[in-house]
């Protein structure tokens, strides 16, 4: 990240304009942004300080609505601050929380890769979509174990995150072939396993990930190809347990076409979709491989009933 982005406002803008992207990275950087903001804005009046923090948290949460990691990062970082006696204590808590959150998130990806690689068969042809750090780490680990014959990576229109994936894999000498999104079904007969990431996992086990993921899952299902999701437990959404739907982010039409060149044309640009649990063979988390339907238990275990009731970062106030 460039140094001008290493300000709270720079990180916020980076998440909004997608120069910071991918659910895990969004969560980690949101946590860092809260910490940097807290360090910059500390003042003697603890109530005023907490109000400022809440406003910044709200602004951060408005940048990208789908990935629950954004909420997880912000909420975890502010956890407990409402009970602090003074501003210095608030700041100390935020610094400690942020360090713990970022460290746990990075360690989770390493563990997922170790576990996920075991699910990859020998001499495997893998298909992946978009750019997921957890999926890419798993594929690289499987490659290190000598298991990977070829990876098909989708281009991932309109933002072309597939370019990042193919570069990351090629750098590690993983054999990789880029395909356009619409070529997935054509290639599925060659594929042994699909490995993708997640932005959010709902309490019913459905997975919200880059637009097109659900089509890939359907095609994999049609061909009997296992469909594996790599997702840290911070991506499991407590809000869905309370019945709240996951907002699917709709982005600027200009990402798809130059509207000036297409007068009278409307563009729909949803950037995530929902893959139902029945099309998912397993979710690899840092606490193990689970059936998608076990999402409910993960959420309960992570949060406990009490935290479910106080999940709003605005609860950081007094
Ligand atoms: C990225 C995307 C990724 C998930 C998981 O979408 O859909 O598959 O975020 O990534 P965008 P990770 O580019 O719109 O953020 O495993 O790195 O958390």
Boltz pocket constraint, residues with backbone or C-beta under 6 A from the ligand:
constraints:
  - pocket:
      binder: B
      contacts: [[A, 20], [A, 21], [A, 22], [A, 23], [A, 24], [A, 25], [A, 129], [A, 130], [A, 131], [A, 132], [A, 133], [A, 134], [A, 135], [A, 161], [A, 196], [A, 197], [A, 198], [A, 199], [A, 209], [A, 210], [A, 211], [A, 230], [A, 271]]
      max_distance: 6.0
